[in-house]
Amino acid sequence: TGGGGCFLGPEAAGPAAEVLTACGLDTEVVGETGELEERLWEKLVVNAAINPVTAVLRCTNGQLLRPEVQREWVVPVVQEASLVLALRHRALHGLGCGAHRRQPELFERLMDAVLWVARATRHNVSSMRADVERGRETEVRLITGHLLREGRRLGLDAAKALPHNARLLSLITQRESAALAAA
């Protein structure tokens, strides 16, 4: 794990936060349900940028910090994810919310989060990489697949607007199929 914080919605404040904090977890109660949902999407993007890439490249999380890996793999995944999140924001808050101006800000914040987790877990082998190497089914459909489904729901052509994420989903599911066929 990345040692990141634990976020609770306002309805879980109080005793739950106290118990988690007493257990040594950095716990934060967020003010509104919308803020909690944003944190969950941020976590999904971090996982989408780290897990499938490390599985395809068969590298540790820390190797994602290499400039060429960031440029070719991590940055495009996060750029596409920031587009989806900006469109989500627009869909939730209306046309005048400035979603197109929000995407660069989202991209920077998401990249910071991805790089922070990659640094904090630099020696780790991601669970998706471990699953691929063991020939097991991965969580790629729940992570990258969810991002792609949300993009489609928002009117994006995933193959054109989210090609790097679509490619990662395809590569991982192909490896899963090959492993199942060989078993």
Disulfide bonds with the S-S distance in Angstrom:
none
